[in-house]
């Protein structure tokens, strides 16, 4: 992303339930300190207007041995780092050893959409309150959900393999829906080109941009309906 504060390699991206993208890592503007060389602040990219918002500082190191995953709470879990980044550039007295060991640490990050104000007041979250939400869904399927709040988006985040900075399954799918009072009618994707079959977290997002707790659904092909997995 050209407009980000820390362009360059070693950037981890993860879409959030509201459609924005969380950015971790990258190259800093340069300087003597670690933070200037390897920027440690998180960023939020809005793909609609291409704006970038600089967020909280993270104490995590750079390098390729790290990962970021989305939790059902709408928070992210940021893990690992690269041991070779723990020393100043050009330090010849340090033997980095096995970089594959990474850094055994993790931090949970709460994106801004979980807060109502700068004082840290938690936002009112929408909820999927229907206990009959299907756990197995198929293409072209329609179903009804009981929800709280005024819903502006319904999204599915694909869960899958995750290693280092690599997450080839990393994708967010926007679903068509209609709200009728405290119910929404949701349309599943029409074909696999819109959403690969597999496991997803289903979110509803209210008109303030705050997501619900994610619910697990498994999207599968019609011909596999007779198989319970």
Secondary structure as a PSIPRED ss2 file (coil, helix, strand):
# PSIPRED VFORMAT (PSIPRED V4.0)

   1 X C   1.000  0.000  0.000
   2 X C   1.000  0.000  0.000
   3 X C   1.000  0.000  0.000
   4 X C   1.000  0.000  0.000
   5 X C   1.000  0.000  0.000
   6 X C   1.000  0.000  0.000
   7 X C   1.000  0.000  0.000
   8 X C   1.000  0.000  0.000
   9 X C   1.000  0.000  0.000
  10 X C   1.000  0.000  0.000
  11 X E   0.000  0.000  1.000
  12 X E   0.000  0.000  1.000
  13 X E   0.000  0.000  1.000
  14 X E   0.000  0.000  1.000
  15 X E   0.000  0.000  1.000
  16 X C   1.000  0.000  0.000
  17 X C   1.000  0.000  0.000
  18 X C   1.000  0.000  0.000
  19 X C   1.000  0.000  0.000
  20 X C   1.000  0.000  0.000
  21 X E   0.000  0.000  1.000
  22 X E   0.000  0.000  1.000
  23 X E   0.000  0.000  1.000
  24 X E   0.000  0.000  1.000
  25 X E   0.000  0.000  1.000
  26 X C   1.000  0.000  0.000
  27 X C   1.000  0.000  0.000
  28 X C   1.000  0.000  0.000
  29 X C   1.000  0.000  0.000
  30 X C   1.000  0.000  0.000
  31 X C   1.000  0.000  0.000
  32 X C   1.000  0.000  0.000
  33 X C   1.000  0.000  0.000
  34 X H   0.000  1.000  0.000
  35 X H   0.000  1.000  0.000
  36 X H   0.000  1.000  0.000
  37 X H   0.000  1.000  0.000
  38 X C   1.000  0.000  0.000
  39 X C   1.000  0.000  0.000
  40 X C   1.000  0.000  0.000
  41 X E   0.000  0.000  1.000
  42 X E   0.000  0.000  1.000
  43 X E   0.000  0.000  1.000
  44 X E   0.000  0.000  1.000
  45 X E   0.000  0.000  1.000
  46 X E   0.000  0.000  1.000
  47 X C   1.000  0.000  0.000
  48 X C   1.000  0.000  0.000
  49 X C   1.000  0.000  0.000
  50 X C   1.000  0.000  0.000
  51 X E   0.000  0.000  1.000
  52 X E   0.000  0.000  1.000
  53 X E   0.000  0.000  1.000
  54 X E   0.000  0.000  1.000
  55 X E   0.000  0.000  1.000
  56 X E   0.000  0.000  1.000
  57 X E   0.000  0.000  1.000
  58 X C   1.000  0.000  0.000
  59 X C   1.000  0.000  0.000
  60 X C   1.000  0.000  0.000
  61 X C   1.000  0.000  0.000
  62 X C   1.000  0.000  0.000
  63 X C   1.000  0.000  0.000
  64 X C   1.000  0.000  0.000
  65 X C   1.000  0.000  0.000
  66 X E   0.000  0.000  1.000
  67 X E   0.000  0.000  1.000
  68 X E   0.000  0.000  1.000
  69 X E   0.000  0.000  1.000
  70 X E   0.000  0.000  1.000
  71 X C   1.000  0.000  0.000
  72 X C   1.000  0.000  0.000
  73 X C   1.000  0.000  0.000
  74 X C   1.000  0.000  0.000
  75 X C   1.000  0.000  0.000
  76 X E   0.000  0.000  1.000
  77 X E   0.000  0.000  1.000
  78 X E   0.000  0.000  1.000
  79 X E   0.000  0.000  1.000
  80 X E   0.000  0.000  1.000
  81 X C   1.000  0.000  0.000
  82 X C   1.000  0.000  0.000
  83 X H   0.000  1.000  0.000
  84 X H   0.000  1.000  0.000
  85 X H   0.000  1.000  0.000
  86 X H   0.000  1.000  0.000
  87 X C   1.000  0.000  0.000
  88 X C   1.000  0.000  0.000
  89 X C   1.000  0.000  0.000
  90 X C   1.000  0.000  0.000
  91 X C   1.000  0.000  0.000
  92 X C   1.000  0.000  0.000
  93 X C   1.000  0.000  0.000
  94 X C   1.000  0.000  0.000
  95 X C   1.000  0.000  0.000
  96 X C   1.000  0.000  0.000
  97 X C   1.000  0.000  0.000
  98 X C   1.000  0.000  0.000
  99 X H   0.000  1.000  0.000
 100 X H   0.000  1.000  0.000
 101 X H   0.000  1.000  0.000
 102 X C   1.000  0.000  0.000
 103 X C   1.000  0.000  0.000
 104 X C   1.000  0.000  0.000
 105 X C   1.000  0.000  0.000
 106 X E   0.000  0.000  1.000
 107 X E   0.000  0.000  1.000
 108 X E   0.000  0.000  1.000
 109 X E   0.000  0.000  1.000
 110 X C   1.000  0.000  0.000
 111 X C   1.000  0.000  0.000
 112 X H   0.000  1.000  0.000
 113 X H   0.000  1.000  0.000
 114 X H   0.000  1.000  0.000
 115 X E   0.000  0.000  1.000
 116 X C   1.000  0.000  0.000
 117 X C   1.000  0.000  0.000
 118 X C   1.000  0.000  0.000
 119 X C   1.000  0.000  0.000
 120 X C   1.000  0.000  0.000
 121 X C   1.000  0.000  0.000
 122 X E   0.000  0.000  1.000
 123 X C   1.000  0.000  0.000
 124 X C   1.000  0.000  0.000
 125 X C   1.000  0.000  0.000
 126 X C   1.000  0.000  0.000
 127 X E   0.000  0.000  1.000
 128 X E   0.000  0.000  1.000
 129 X C   1.000  0.000  0.000
 130 X C   1.000  0.000  0.000
 131 X C   1.000  0.000  0.000
 132 X C   1.000  0.000  0.000
 133 X C   1.000  0.000  0.000
 134 X C   1.000  0.000  0.000
 135 X C   1.000  0.000  0.000
 136 X E   0.000  0.000  1.000
 137 X E   0.000  0.000  1.000
 138 X E   0.000  0.000  1.000
 139 X C   1.000  0.000  0.000
 140 X C   1.000  0.000  0.000
 141 X C   1.000  0.000  0.000
 142 X E   0.000  0.000  1.000
 143 X E   0.000  0.000  1.000
 144 X E   0.000  0.000  1.000
 145 X E   0.000  0.000  1.000
 146 X E   0.000  0.000  1.000
 147 X E   0.000  0.000  1.000
 148 X E   0.000  0.000  1.000
 149 X C   1.000  0.000  0.000
 150 X C   1.000  0.000  0.000
 151 X E   0.000  0.000  1.000
 152 X E   0.000  0.000  1.000
 153 X E   0.000  0.000  1.000
 154 X E   0.000  0.000  1.000
 155 X E   0.000  0.000  1.000
 156 X E   0.000  0.000  1.000
 157 X E   0.000  0.000  1.000
 158 X E   0.000  0.000  1.000
 159 X C   1.000  0.000  0.000
 160 X C   1.000  0.000  0.000
 161 X C   1.000  0.000  0.000
 162 X C   1.000  0.000  0.000
 163 X E   0.000  0.000  1.000
 164 X C   1.000  0.000  0.000
 165 X C   1.000  0.000  0.000
 166 X E   0.000  0.000  1.000
 167 X C   1.000  0.000  0.000
 168 X C   1.000  0.000  0.000
 169 X C   1.000  0.000  0.000
 170 X C   1.000  0.000  0.000
 171 X C   1.000  0.000  0.000
 172 X E   0.000  0.000  1.000
 173 X E   0.000  0.000  1.000
 174 X E   0.000  0.000  1.000
 175 X C   1.000  0.000  0.000
 176 X C   1.000  0.000  0.000
 177 X E   0.000  0.000  1.000
 178 X E   0.000  0.000  1.000
 179 X E   0.000  0.000  1.000
 180 X E   0.000  0.000  1.000
 181 X C   1.000  0.000  0.000
 182 X C   1.000  0.000  0.000
 183 X E   0.000  0.000  1.000
 184 X E   0.000  0.000  1.000
 185 X E   0.000  0.000  1.000
 186 X E   0.000  0.000  1.000
 187 X E   0.000  0.000  1.000
 188 X C   1.000  0.000  0.000
 189 X C   1.000  0.000  0.000
 190 X C   1.000  0.000  0.000
 191 X C   1.000  0.000  0.000
 192 X C   1.000  0.000  0.000
 193 X C   1.000  0.000  0.000
 194 X C   1.000  0.000  0.000
 195 X C   1.000  0.000  0.000
 196 X C   1.000  0.000  0.000
 197 X C   1.000  0.000  0.000
 198 X E   0.000  0.000  1.000
 199 X E   0.000  0.000  1.000
 200 X E   0.000  0.000  1.000
 201 X E   0.000  0.000  1.000
 202 X E   0.000  0.000  1.000
 203 X E   0.000  0.000  1.000
 204 X E   0.000  0.000  1.000
 205 X E   0.000  0.000  1.000
 206 X E   0.000  0.000  1.000
 207 X C   1.000  0.000  0.000
 208 X C   1.000  0.000  0.000
 209 X C   1.000  0.000  0.000
 210 X C   1.000  0.000  0.000
 211 X E   0.000  0.000  1.000
 212 X C   1.000  0.000  0.000
 213 X C   1.000  0.000  0.000
 214 X C   1.000  0.000  0.000
 215 X E   0.000  0.000  1.000
 216 X E   0.000  0.000  1.000
 217 X E   0.000  0.000  1.000
 218 X E   0.000  0.000  1.000
 219 X E   0.000  0.000  1.000
 220 X E   0.000  0.000  1.000
 221 X C   1.000  0.000  0.000
 222 X H   0.000  1.000  0.000
 223 X H   0.000  1.000  0.000
 224 X H   0.000  1.000  0.000
 225 X C   1.000  0.000  0.000
 226 X C   1.000  0.000  0.000
 227 X C   1.000  0.000  0.000
 228 X C   1.000  0.000  0.000
 229 X C   1.000  0.000  0.000
